[in-house]
Amino acid sequence: MSREPLFKMSEAGLFCPRGAFYVDPWAPVSTAVITHAHADHAVKGSRRYITAEPGKWVLWSRMGQHARIESLKYGESVDLNGVHVSLHPAGHILGSAQVRAEYKCEVWVISGDYKVAPDATCATFEPIRCDTFVTESTFAQPIFQWQPQEVIFSEIHDWWQANQADGQASFLFAYALGKAQRLLAGLDSSIGPIFVHRDIDTVNSHYRQSGVTLSAARVPNAGMTTAEWNRSLILQPPSARWKQGFPHLGHYKNAFVSGWMTLPDSLHERRVHSGFALSDHADHRELLGAIAATGAERVFVTHGYIDEFVAELRTLGYDAVAQRTPRCRRPPKVQSPASL
Ligand SMILES: [Zn+2]
């Protein structure tokens, strides 16, 4: 007779009945184990949070200063009602973690968001052996194949210098938590002055507080000169269209940094001049490699190209199951190789 699964989906999210805790719940609960601080994985109001040590300042800034946050070093385990829980690097953003839960020789790993490529601002993804693996599938289609980040940084530097030569500022849109800091850690600040939106500056301070080295970057103010503007690179969140604050300063070019820039219509859809496909998620091949490295027989697929990836994993012999949640939005359609 098979026993009750270690985790099941509940109204508040993925729940471990035996351990009485949730992973990344979307409603307040008693104990929330958090894979990382992005808004679609961490919500306010839980009585107790458990997160990886490197991400605790970032999580505090998001959950509020009164939140009760306990942190674990990577690999350190805690006993939650007899379930051994430990956190392991997911390589997504600072402090991102895979949650490993073990009970009576059964091991589950819930990956959260993850990437396997190197990132100077966070610990590198670590494959963890398990029986059941819960994977994201944000970019689980063959069209998504990342270039090494050195290539992307070099393209960004070339674009920045070309804009300087035309006397234009360079606006780079990047998510405020994670992507912006990865860019700051890799950009060559000898090319010109780097400015950041205040929301990015706030996250930068938490990264620095956690010991991450980032290029110097200032929030621009009214004293910014045209000469500075013409040479500057300005990082801002995608939601901010910030040029409005500096109408007197001159022309600019803008670009979006995201794995979605792989898609053919991305420049038009994001209303930008250029795009750079640098992602904090694994690409299609990396997802397959990461799953194989776990040795898991059963794979739950969430967040992204769920149906397509479940079908592919089944052809590869996995017991793959869709794990749809209210947070799962249908991703953009991509052409399958068969229809090209
Ligand atoms: Zn994330």
Boltz pocket constraint, residues with backbone or C-beta under 6 A from the ligand:
constraints:
  - pocket:
      binder: B
      contacts: [[A, 36], [A, 38], [A, 41], [A, 92], [A, 113]]
      max_distance: 6.0
